[in-house]
């Protein structure tokens, strides 16, 4: 059957010249292209890319001249098409024919020597090139040499002074991992509080050396979760507490540290009915001298007795809650070799001095002390285990774990109070320090000396002051500022306590001069590196507990904790050179990490020999 021409939407009607061109091709025999019933020649397929005026350059050599016009062009493609013959391109085709640009492609050293000899690089283009090279070289040097050098000399480096491991880790092998690696000062601390005037000496200015604003919600204080704080997991048996301390009871919420005391099932809580938290910076952050300040909302009500919230500091050689570590170190602050270092503050095999056996603790037959003696005393025999340092005469510096409290809250006769105190050993006869207008100062009429001065295990100096009654959990919940300021040492040492932002009372080192009755020497205000502790507990040993009317859960909230020091006396190491702790803690690591070791004897370690009672 006859075939019809297929329509191509891209094809234009053929021009006459195209028709002539096609007619010059030999005809194709019918049926030469296979197809059912095909009897005629098929149409030439359309080329969608072919322009209507397209002419083949060569369709048979004999017909080329006749087909293509010589002077007119129907399209741009024809206008710029080249003839098949290179001879018609208008350019020489032989190597020996000279062209105008031959000198560029055929250099002649002899000919060009004179021109080349007179050139130089100090042209605008040459100088620009040199400048670019200099910039590139300078940038590379700054990137790979300058920046590392500047970083080395300007960055704040972590050391092993804060712990006994290497590489900037702390005492439990942790690497600080807070967002932004914030360092000792919290970025959220307002710049306006970076300095503080001394409460005791107003002409002295102190600078901020540590702060934690607790603004990040949901922080965890399980071991390894925080660079400075760690919650303990233990029963604080030493003061017969009723609660178990669990790290999960401390967190941050609403811009404050929250420590929650709650009542729980005994079977889920180590057979204890209450659970709370104690967090501490032991062996992670320590300070020696300065101001420790905290803004606190106390738990419960100022009218109901029972809770025992506390913020305090302790010498790094003793870890709170780990009895084996503190035995023989707490609450000593002593650097003399005399009877004050011996068990019970008596000479071996005697009941002397007399005042060590009478006028003491009525619960222990009037004996002054039941302490085992200062374990790391100035009397320690050479070669015995001691953290040092050693004096030139071969004797050791007396070492210990003193305690100074920012606050311990109590309710007395329906009024909230705080005990602003410090603990001491060895003891004065009858626990009476030198109390004169030169040694003790009270700054208001509401703060008074605590009638409790100590017992067989501690001597205490405590001022009782009424709190801001609004700054309790069940009142308005405001934050009151509590602090202590202290200067270590003998001659000019002192401790001053701050209640609700105002100075309450001070005690000076002269209050602890030598005591001829108990035959002990002067005791300094703590010279040890001190770490920070915050906890909420309760114990019948501290005060009356009105369990029937106490509200549970109860929460102590801390808005911030800050530490300030004098510019010329900044010391934030847990392992300072003059009072090292790191190597000793590493040597007896089990005592500091196993709270089931409650005495030094439990650790199967020998008590260091004392030259007043042992043969060195």
C-alpha positions, 0 to 999 in steps of 0.5 A, spaced: 500 500 500 502 507 498 506 510 504 504 517 507 509 522 509 510 522 516 509 529 519 515 532 523 513 538 527 520 540 527 521 540 520 520 546 515 518 545 508 524 543 503 527 549 499 527 548 492 535 547 492 533 541 497 528 538 492 534 538 486 539 535 491 534 529 493 533 528 485 540 527 484 541 521 488 539 514 484 532 512 486 532 506 491 528 500 488 521 498 490 521 493 496 529 494 498 527 496 505 523 490 508 516 491 511 510 488 510 506 490 503 512 495 502 512 496 494 514 503 494 520 507 496 520 510 503 520 517 504 526 520 507 526 521 514 526 528 517 532 531 521 529 535 526 536 538 527 536 540 520 535 547 518 531 548 511 537 551 508 542 546 509 546 544 503 551 538 504 558 540 503 560 534 498 555 530 495 559 526 490 565 530 488 563 531 481 556 535 483 559 539 489 560 545 484 554 545 481 550 544 487 553 550 492 552 557 490 558 561 490 557 568 493 550 568 497 549 564 504 542 562 506 545 561 513 550 563 518 552 556 518 554 556 511 557 563 512 562 560 516 563 553 513 570 552 511 571 549 504 574 542 504 580 544 500 585 547 505 588 551 499 582 555 499 583 557 506 587 563 505 593 561 509 600 558 508 601 551 508 608 550 508 613 551 513 618 555 509 613 561 508 614 566 513 608 569 518 608 575 522 608 571 529 614 566 527 618 570 532 614 568 538 614 561 536 621 560 534 625 564 539 633 565 537 637 565 544 643 569 540 637 574 538 634 575 544 640 575 549 640 583 549 633 584 550 633 579 556 639 581 559 635 588 560 629 586 564 628 586 571 622 583 576 621 590 579 615 592 575 608 593 577 606 586 575 612 583 578 611 587 585 604 584 585 606 577 584 611 578 589 606 581 594 601 575 593 607 570 594 609 573 600 601 573 603 601 566 601 607 564 605 605 569 611 598 566 611 601 559 611 606 560 616 601 564 621 596 558 620 601 552 621 606 556 626 604 562 629 597 560 631 600 554 635 605 558 638 600 563 640 595 558 643 601 555 647 603 561 650 596 564 651 591 558 653 589 557 660 592 550 661 590 544 665 595 541 670 595 535 674 595 540 680 588 539 681 588 531 681 593 526 681 592 523 674 596 526 668 593 530 662 589 535 666 584 530 669 582 530 676 582 525 681 578 520 679 581 520 672 575 525 669 576 530 664 572 536 664 566 536 659 562 542 660 559 546 654 565 550 652 570 548 657 568 554 661 574 553 666 574 555 673 569 561 672 562 560 670 561 564 663 554 566 666 557 570 672 555 577 672 562 581 670 559 586 676 561 581 681 568 579 679 571 583 684 569 584 692 571 588 697 574 584 704 569 584 709 574 584 714 579 589 711 575 594 707 581 597 703 583 590 700 580 588 694 579 580 692 578 577 685 573 572 683 577 565 682 571 560 682 564 560 680 558 556 679 551 559 677 548 553 676 544 556 670 544 550 666 538 545 667 538 538 668 546 537 670 548 530 673 553 529 679 554 522 678 561 520 678 564 523 671 558 527 669 561 534 672 568 537 672 568 540 679 562 537 683 561 529 684 555 526 688 557 521 693 553 514 694 554 512 701 551 513 708 554 518 713 554 514 719 559 518 722 554 523 725 549 518 725 545 521 719 538 518 717 539 518 710 542 515 704 546 520 700 545 518 692 547 522 687 541 522 683 538 527 689 542 533 686 540 536 680 540 543 677 533 546 675 530 553 674 537 556 675 539 553 682 542 547 684 537 543 688 538 537 693 532 534 695 531 530 701 525 525 701 522 519 704 522 512 700 521 505 701 527 502 706 528 496 701 530 500 695 534 505 699 539 501 703 535 499 709 534 507 710 527 511 710 530 517 707 534 519 701 538 525 699 545 528 696 551 531 698 556 534 692 563 535 693 569 538 689 574 534 693 580 533 689 577 537 683 577 544 686 580 547 692 582 554 694 587 556 700 584 563 703 579 568 701 571 568 701 567 562 700 560 565 698 553 561 697 546 564 695 541 559 699 534 557 700 534 553 706 529 547 706 522 546 709 520 552 714 524 556 719 519 554 724 519 546 724 526 543 727 529 537 723 533 538 717 540 539 717 542 543 711 550 545 710 555 548 706 562 547 708 569 546 706 574 541 708 582 540 707 583 535 701 587 530 705 580 528 708 574 526 704 567 527 707 564 520 708 570 516 707 572 514 714 578 511 713 581 518 710 579 522 715 581 518 721 587 522 725 586 528 720 580 531 722 579 536 725 586 537 726 590 544 724 596 543 727 604 544 726 607 542 732 611 536 735 608 535 742 603 532 746 597 535 742 599 530 736 598 524 741 592 519 742 587 522 747 592 528 748 596 524 753 603 522 754 604 515 753 603 510 759 601 516 763 594 520 765 598 527 764 597 532 763 591 533 768 587 537 764 587 532 759 583 527 764 578 532 767 574 537 765 572 534 758 567 531 755 561 529 760 559 523 756 566 520 756 568 521 764 570 528 763 576 526 758 578 531 753 579 527 747 578 521 744 582 522 738 587 517 735 592 522 735 594 526 729 596 521 723 601 526 719 604 530 724 610 534 725 612 528 729 612 523 724 619 519 724 623 520 717 622 515 712 614 514 714 609 515 709 607 522 709 605 527 704 610 532 706 613 537 705 619 536 709 623 542 713 631 543 712 632 540 719 628 533 716 622 534 720 615 534 716 610 539 716 604 537 720 598 536 715 591 535 717 583 536 714 580 542 718 573 544 717 570 551 716 563 551 715 559 557 711 553 555 714 549 549 718 542 551 719 538 549 725 531 551 728 531 553 735 524 555 739 521 556 732 526 561 729 531 559 724 538 560 725 545 558 722 551 556 726 557 559 723 563 555 725 569 552 725 572 545 728 579 545 731 584 540 734 588 539 738 583 541 744 584 547 749 583 545 756 575 544 757 574 546 750 575 554 752 579 558 747 581 565 748 575 569 748 577 577 749 575 583 745 582 582 741 580 575 739 573 575 737 568 580 734 561 580 734 558 585 729 550 585 731 546 584 737 543 578 734 549 573 733 551 570 739 557 565 741 554 558 741 554 555 748 557 548 745 564 548 745 566 541 743 566 534 745 571 528 745 572 528 738 572 536 736 573 543 739 568 548 735 568 555 735 560 557 733 556 563 732 549 562 732 545 567 728 538 568 726 537 567 719 532 571 714 526 567 715 523 569 708 529 565 705 526 558 706 523 553 701 516 554 705 516 561 706 517 566 700 523 562 697 528 568 697 536 566 697 540 569 702 547 570 702 552 566 707 559 566 706 566 565 710 572 569 709 579 567 712 586 568 712 591 562 713 596 562 718 598 564 725 600 571 726 594 574 722 590 569 721 582 570 722 575 567 720 569 571 719 562 569 717 557 573 713 549 571 714 544 574 710 550 578 706 552 582 712 558 580 717 556 577 723 562 575 727 570 574 726 575 570 730 582 571 730 588 566 730 590 569 737 584 566 740 588 559 739 595 561 742 598 556 746 595 553 752 599 551 758 593 547 761 593 542 756 600 543 754 599 544 746 602 549 742 598 555 737 594 552 732 593 556 725 587 558 721 587 552 716 593 552 711 591 546 707 587 546 700 580 546 702 574 543 697 567 545 698 561 541 700 554 542 700 549 537 703 542 536 706 541 531 711 538 530 718 541 527 725 538 526 732 546 528 734 545 535 731 538 537 733 531 535 735 527 532 729 519 533 728 518 528 724 510 528 725 510 535 722 516 535 717 514 536 710 517 531 705 520 532 700 524 538 702 529 541 698 535 546 699 536 550 693 543 554 691 543 559 686 550 560 686 557 558 689 563 563 688 570 564 691 574 570 691 581 571 693 586 576 694 590 578 688 597 577 691 595 570 694 591 566 689 591 559 690 586 554 687 590 548 687 588 541 690 596 540 690 600 546 692 607 545 692 607 547 700 601 543 702 601 537 697 596 532 697 596 528 690 601 523 691 599 521 698 592 520 695 594 516 689 598 512 694 592 510 698 587 511 693 583 505 696 582 509 702 579 515 698 574 511 694 572 505 698 567 508 703 567 501 707 574 503 709 571 506 716 578 506 719 585 507 717 586 500 720 581 497 715 585 499 710 591 494 713 596 500 713 601 502 718 599 508 722 606 512 721 610 512 727 611 518 732 617 520 735 614 522 742 612 515 743 615 510 737 622 508 736 624 512 729 
